[in-house]
């Protein structure tokens, strides 16, 4: 059973579209079919397609230091100028 199809419009650079068109002509499929197949494979292979363990964003954590040795345990003191219990 095929799921309901939803229409979406995207803009592609001309060179990418031409590559899809050439590849499709050689294989007998449309650019839309290729894009659908690629997205399906990509999404099924990824646990989290947005963030992965090797994502460079994770290199930011710990990249700088505060110089405060007890920041993790007394963060309220520094954030809200409150005494810690």
C-alpha positions in Angstrom: 0.0 0.0 0.0 1.5 3.4 -1.0 1.2 6.2 1.5 -0.4 9.5 0.6 1.8 11.7 -1.5 2.3 15.4 -0.6 3.5 18.0 -3.1 6.6 20.0 -2.2 8.4 22.6 -4.3 12.2 23.1 -4.0 14.7 25.1 -5.8 17.8 23.3 -7.1 21.0 24.8 -8.6 20.9 24.2 -12.4 24.0 22.0 -12.3 22.4 19.7 -9.7 19.2 19.5 -11.7 21.2 18.7 -14.9 23.0 15.9 -13.1 19.7 14.4 -11.8 18.3 14.7 -15.3 21.3 13.0 -17.0 21.3 10.2 -14.3 17.6 9.8 -14.7 17.7 9.5 -18.4 20.3 6.8 -18.1 18.3 4.8 -15.5 14.8 5.6 -16.8 13.6 7.6 -13.7 12.6 11.2 -13.2 14.4 13.7 -11.0 11.5 13.6 -8.6 11.8 9.8 -8.2 15.5 10.0 -7.6 15.1 12.7 -4.9 12.4 10.7 -3.2 14.6 7.6 -3.2 17.6 9.5 -1.9 15.6 11.1 0.9 14.1 7.8 1.9 17.5 6.1 2.1 19.0 9.0 3.9 16.3 9.2 6.5 16.2 5.4 7.1 20.0 5.3 7.6 20.1 8.1 10.2 19.0 7.7 13.8 18.8 11.5 14.0 19.3 13.1 10.5 19.8 16.5 12.0 22.4 16.0 14.7 25.0 13.2 14.7 27.7 12.3 17.2 30.4 13.6 14.8 28.5 16.9 14.2 31.0 19.8 14.5 28.6 21.7 16.8 29.6 19.3 19.6 33.2 20.7 19.4 31.9 24.0 20.8 31.2 22.5 24.3 34.2 23.0 26.4 36.0 25.0 23.8 36.5 27.9 26.3 36.7 28.0 30.0 35.1 30.3 32.6 38.1 30.1 35.0 35.6 29.4 37.8 36.3 26.0 39.3 32.9 25.4 41.0 30.7 26.7 38.2 28.9 23.4 37.6 28.0 22.9 41.2 27.2 26.5 42.1 25.9 27.8 38.9 22.9 29.6 40.6 25.3 31.7 42.5 26.9 33.0 39.3 23.7 33.2 37.2 21.3 34.7 39.8 23.8 36.0 42.4 22.1 33.7 44.9 23.8 31.9 47.7 24.0 28.1 47.1 22.5 25.9 49.8 
